Amino acid sequence: MVREKILYNIRKALDGHKYFDSTDFNIQMESSSVKIFYYDPKYYYSLKIPQESIEHSYGQYKFIATISPGPVSLNEIIRFSTEDSIYEFIDRWLNYLWEEIQVNPVIKNFKKQGDDINRIFEKLNDLPDEYFSPEEAESLTKRLDTLEKQFKEKLEEVLHDKKELKSEVEKLKNDISALKASLMILKKPSWRRNFVSKAYKWMQNSENRGLLKDGYNMIKNVLPENLPENLLD
């Protein structure tokens, strides 16, 4: 059986972390193992407790811990030989766990963005595979100029750091310039895919979402008419 001293120190290690404490975890004890599960059970620290020390090495043991997440892989096996290492690796595991749950919403957002873009691209496949006429390209150039002006004004309202403002305006200017330059090079389906990708990138800044709704007529003008009104919301 696992000694109470070990269990006490495990809880102490959990409670000593900056972002977690023992109440965040379900601790399960078996005859020769301790398993610590987070709210999402795919994240865990599973420790096998040896029944004997290493031969001729008093106080040295063969501990094996399986942790999720690990420093590189989602599941990793850690081997160590001292009791203190049990608690040291718990602290490391908690750091890996904190990193994982911090980045997880970002990854989900990227995935949702990709799914939404693919949904639009499926509709764009029905567009005629032809180039813009000079008149169409000129009209779209004017609309892009208007959008750039609107975005710049919005950025000036919400960004008070001059260095950050300059950087964001420069990025916007480069995106708009690239869209203009490709009007006579790309066919309509490809150019509109490019535009939709840029629009989604702009929307990742929540402060721009209001502007995109204000300028939604412009966006609809460069996308197929049969797209739903709230597709970019």
ABEGO torsion letter per residue (X at the ends): XBBAAAAAAAAAAAAABAABBAAABBBBBBAABBBBBBABAABBBBBBBBABBBBGBBGBBBBBBBBOBBAABABBBBBBABAAAAAAAAAAAAAAAAAAAAAAAAAAAAAAAAAAAAAAAAAAAABBBBBBBAAAAAAAAAAAAAAAAAAAAAAAAABABAAAAAAAAAAAAAAAAAAAAAAAABBAAAAAAAAAAAAAAAAABAAAAAAAAAAAAAAAAABBAABBAAAAX
